[in-house]
Amino acid sequence: MKIKKYAAIDIGSNAVRLLIANVIVTNKKTKFKKVSLIRVPIRLGADVFTKGRISEHNQERLLNAMYGFKYLLKSYEAEKYMAVATSAMREAKNGKELTKKIKEKTGINIEIINGAKEAELIAATDLEELLDQNRNYLYVDVGGGSTEFSIFQNGKKQDSKSFKLGTVRLLNKQVDKNEWDKAEKWVKAHTKNMDKVYLIGSGGNINKLFKMSGKIPGAPLSKVWLDAQYKFLKSFDYNERIKELDLNLDRADVIIPATKIYRRAMQWANAEKIYVPRIGLADGIIKYLYAHDKEN
């Protein structure tokens, strides 16, 4: 048995995450076990989607987070890491300049990835192992700046597409009707000949919704429940969602637009159920690092 330790840094539009994971390699099966997940709520998208740049304040916060991650990588003795930045950083006019500064100050190299690369890394989560070979799936990963859609048939990914439908964008009214229309057209075109479609959802908001549902792990959420929960959440204002529903400050606002995106996706695909495995970009990065090591 061999144990490898990898790390993933995900710099999103709503938060920054560091995932430390053990990869346990045996003759029978390779297991991936999360050791630690640190999430820092730096909302880069709030700057970028309204002003086009990351503010000095959030630049400093991100730099401090990377200093912290640097020492955590050392403390956990991570063999390898990969740091990626998504929608907010790739659209920021000063995004490349900031990654260069972080590299100089902390030694952490950040790769700004496009939507296609993001979808590829998410797909590296070995999602196929969770799929029923006889079902059709629409995989929906909702982030702060974008949403990645992927189609799975016969247990294999057929196509994927990224759209600028993100929770922080929606909060800041930076999404026009044309983007919704493009996403709807894409989903309908890829699911119109399917008898039945199931959704798979990932992202912090759908994870929170699933927890609120009280469902056992592996059980799906129904469209009826999601519709009712959407109306329930909207009946509270931001402060009430924090006080009455015990939501975190940076979750209490984005959970509304996130639920809207999942509901729309279910409508477009005529799906009645959504499954919520706890996977995401950071998990995909860990699997990607391991697969890359195996090849070399």
VENKA-V46139 format. One record per pair of residues at least 6 apart in sequence whose ideal C-beta (glycine too) atoms are under 6 Angstrom apart, sorted by the first residue. I is the first residue (numbers start at 1). J is the second residue. D is the distance in Angstrom with one decimal. If there is no record, write none. Layout:
I:J:D ; I:J:D
This chain:
1:26:5.0 ; 2:25:4.4 ; 3:22:5.7 ; 3:24:5.5 ; 4:23:4.3 ; 4:79:5.8 ; 5:22:5.7 ; 5:78:5.1 ; 5:79:5.4 ; 6:21:5.7 ; 6:80:5.4 ; 6:286:5.1 ; 6:289:4.7 ; 7:20:5.2 ; 7:73:5.6 ; 7:78:4.0 ; 7:81:3.9 ; 8:19:4.5 ; 8:82:5.9 ; 8:282:4.1 ; 8:285:3.6 ; 8:286:5.3 ; 9:18:5.4 ; 9:83:3.7 ; 10:17:4.5 ; 10:281:4.9 ; 10:282:4.7 ; 11:85:3.9 ; 11:89:5.9 ; 12:86:5.5 ; 12:143:5.5 ; 12:144:5.5 ; 13:44:5.7 ; 13:45:3.2 ; 13:87:5.0 ; 13:88:3.9 ; 13:144:2.9 ; 13:145:3.6 ; 13:166:5.7 ; 13:168:5.0 ; 14:43:5.6 ; 14:144:3.3 ; 14:168:5.4 ; 15:39:5.4 ; 15:41:4.9 ; 16:40:4.7 ; 16:42:5.3 ; 16:65:5.3 ; 17:39:5.1 ; 17:282:5.5 ; 18:38:4.5 ; 18:69:4.9 ; 19:37:5.2 ; 19:282:4.0 ; 20:35:4.4 ; 20:36:4.5 ; 20:76:4.9 ; 21:32:5.7 ; 21:34:5.3 ; 21:35:5.9 ; 21:286:4.7 ; 22:33:4.7 ; 22:35:5.7 ; 23:32:5.8 ; 23:290:5.2 ; 24:31:4.4 ; 40:65:4.8 ; 41:250:3.9 ; 42:58:5.8 ; 42:61:5.0 ; 42:62:5.6 ; 44:54:5.7 ; 44:58:5.9 ; 44:88:4.0 ; 45:88:4.3 ; 45:144:4.5 ; 45:145:5.0 ; 45:168:3.5 ; 46:168:6.0 ; 47:54:5.0 ; 47:55:4.8 ; 47:58:5.7 ; 48:88:4.5 ; 48:91:5.3 ; 48:92:4.6 ; 49:169:5.1 ; 49:172:5.2 ; 49:174:4.4 ; 50:172:5.2 ; 52:93:5.2 ; 53:92:5.8 ; 53:93:5.0 ; 53:94:5.1 ; 54:92:5.0 ; 54:94:5.8 ; 59:98:5.8 ; 66:102:5.1 ; 66:106:4.7 ; 66:108:5.2 ; 67:106:5.6 ; 70:106:4.7 ; 70:108:6.0 ; 73:81:5.8 ; 80:289:5.4 ; 82:285:4.9 ; 82:289:5.8 ; 83:108:5.6 ; 83:110:4.6 ; 84:111:5.2 ; 84:113:5.0 ; 85:110:5.3 ; 85:112:4.8 ; 86:118:5.6 ; 87:145:2.6 ; 87:146:4.5 ; 88:145:5.1 ; 89:95:4.4 ; 89:112:5.2 ; 90:112:4.8 ; 99:110:4.4 ; 102:108:5.9 ; 103:109:5.5 ; 115:146:5.8 ; 115:162:2.5 ; 118:148:5.9 ; 119:148:4.4 ; 119:160:4.1 ; 121:281:5.9 ; 121:284:4.1 ; 121:285:5.8 ; 121:288:5.8 ; 122:141:5.4 ; 122:281:5.5 ; 122:284:4.8 ; 123:157:5.5 ; 124:284:4.2 ; 124:287:4.5 ; 124:288:4.6 ; 125:279:4.4 ; 125:283:4.9 ; 125:284:4.7 ; 125:287:5.8 ; 128:155:5.1 ; 130:277:5.5 ; 131:152:5.9 ; 131:155:4.9 ; 133:154:5.9 ; 133:155:4.4 ; 135:198:5.7 ; 136:153:5.5 ; 136:194:4.3 ; 136:197:4.9 ; 137:152:4.2 ; 137:198:5.3 ; 137:200:5.4 ; 138:197:5.6 ; 138:199:5.3 ; 138:269:4.8 ; 139:150:4.1 ; 139:200:4.6 ; 140:149:5.9 ; 140:199:6.0 ; 140:201:5.3 ; 140:265:4.9 ; 141:148:4.4 ; 141:202:4.6 ; 141:203:5.7 ; 142:203:4.4 ; 142:258:5.0 ; 142:261:5.1 ; 143:166:5.4 ; 144:166:4.9 ; 144:167:5.3 ; 144:168:4.0 ; 145:166:3.9 ; 146:162:5.2 ; 146:164:5.6 ; 146:166:5.1 ; 147:163:5.5 ; 147:165:4.4 ; 147:261:5.7 ; 148:162:5.0 ; 149:161:5.3 ; 150:157:5.6 ; 150:160:4.0 ; 151:158:4.6 ; 151:159:5.0 ; 151:190:4.8 ; 161:186:5.3 ; 163:179:5.9 ; 163:183:4.4 ; 164:179:5.4 ; 165:179:6.0 ; 165:183:5.8 ; 165:261:5.7 ; 167:254:3.8 ; 167:257:4.5 ; 167:258:4.9 ; 169:175:5.0 ; 170:257:3.7 ; 171:253:5.9 ; 184:268:5.1 ; 187:268:4.1 ; 187:269:5.6 ; 188:268:5.5 ; 191:197:5.1 ; 191:269:4.6 ; 197:269:4.3 ; 197:271:4.7 ; 198:271:5.9 ; 198:273:5.4 ; 199:266:5.7 ; 199:271:4.8 ; 199:274:3.9 ; 200:275:5.0 ; 201:262:5.7 ; 201:274:5.0 ; 201:276:5.3 ; 202:279:5.5 ; 202:280:5.0 ; 205:255:5.0 ; 205:258:3.4 ; 206:276:5.4 ; 210:276:4.2 ; 213:221:5.8 ; 220:273:4.0 ; 220:274:6.0 ; 220:275:4.9 ; 221:274:5.1 ; 222:273:5.9 ; 223:266:5.0 ; 223:272:5.1 ; 226:263:5.7 ; 230:259:4.7 ; 230:263:6.0 ; 233:256:5.9 ; 238:252:5.5 ; 238:253:5.7 ; 241:247:4.9 ; 241:252:4.0 ; 242:252:4.9
